[in-house]
Amino acid sequence: MHNITVYTQPDCPPCKIVKMFLQEYNLNFTEKDIKADKQARHELTNQFGSYSTPTVVIDGEAIIGFDQEKLKKKLQISG
């Protein structure tokens, strides 16, 4: 089982798409809203070097933006 965290913010269409993608494959994830959660914003920028959403962190590795191929590869999803 993978440890998945999705950094999002309101009014972010790609954020909605990445969450739908993860739900489609029945993957559990933690969502962190960087607008509402100052600590999440700090993690995103300082720990993962990202300044955009969505950023998906899978087992400690950040994937910035909705990159379906990278997500499938990291999550070992075929097809």
C-alpha positions as CSV (number, residue, x, y, z in Angstrom):
1,M,0.0,0.0,0.0
2,H,1.3,3.4,-0.9
3,N,1.4,6.5,1.3
4,I,-0.2,9.2,-0.9
5,T,-0.7,12.9,-0.1
6,V,-2.3,15.3,-2.5
7,Y,-1.6,19.0,-2.0
8,T,-4.5,21.0,-3.4
9,Q,-6.2,24.4,-3.3
10,P,-9.7,25.6,-4.0
11,D,-10.6,26.4,-7.7
12,C,-8.0,24.1,-9.1
13,P,-9.4,22.0,-11.9
14,P,-6.3,19.7,-12.1
15,C,-6.6,19.1,-8.4
16,K,-10.1,17.7,-8.9
17,I,-8.9,15.6,-11.8
18,V,-6.0,14.0,-9.8
19,K,-8.4,13.2,-6.9
20,M,-10.9,11.6,-9.4
21,F,-8.0,9.6,-10.9
22,L,-6.9,8.2,-7.5
23,Q,-10.5,7.4,-6.5
24,E,-11.0,5.6,-9.8
25,Y,-8.3,3.2,-8.8
26,N,-9.6,3.0,-5.2
27,L,-6.4,4.5,-3.8
28,N,-6.6,6.1,-0.3
29,F,-4.9,9.5,0.0
30,T,-4.7,12.4,2.3
31,E,-5.6,15.8,0.9
32,K,-3.9,18.9,2.2
33,D,-5.4,22.3,1.2
34,I,-2.5,24.8,1.0
35,K,-4.8,27.8,1.2
36,A,-6.4,26.6,4.5
37,D,-3.4,24.9,6.0
38,K,-0.3,27.0,6.5
39,Q,1.8,23.9,7.6
40,A,0.8,22.1,4.4
41,R,1.9,25.1,2.3
42,H,5.2,25.1,4.2
43,E,5.7,21.3,3.5
44,L,4.9,21.8,-0.2
45,T,7.4,24.5,-0.7
46,N,10.2,23.6,1.7
47,Q,10.1,19.8,1.8
48,F,9.1,19.1,-1.8
49,G,10.3,22.2,-3.6
50,S,6.9,22.7,-5.3
51,Y,5.0,25.9,-5.8
52,S,2.0,24.6,-7.6
53,T,-1.0,22.3,-7.2
54,P,-1.7,19.6,-7.5
55,T,1.4,18.0,-6.1
56,V,1.1,14.3,-5.4
57,V,3.5,12.8,-3.0
58,I,3.8,9.0,-3.2
59,D,6.0,7.3,-0.7
60,G,8.0,10.6,-0.3
61,E,8.4,11.3,-4.0
62,A,6.7,14.4,-5.4
63,I,5.0,14.4,-8.7
64,I,4.1,18.0,-9.6
65,G,0.9,18.6,-11.7
66,F,-1.4,15.9,-13.0
67,D,1.0,13.6,-14.9
68,Q,-1.0,10.5,-15.5
69,E,1.9,8.4,-16.9
70,K,4.2,9.2,-13.9
71,L,1.3,8.5,-11.5
72,K,0.6,5.1,-13.1
73,K,4.2,4.2,-13.2
74,K,4.8,5.1,-9.5
75,L,1.6,3.4,-8.4
76,Q,2.2,0.4,-10.6
77,I,-1.0,0.8,-12.5
78,S,-1.1,-0.9,-15.9
79,G,-3.1,0.3,-18.9
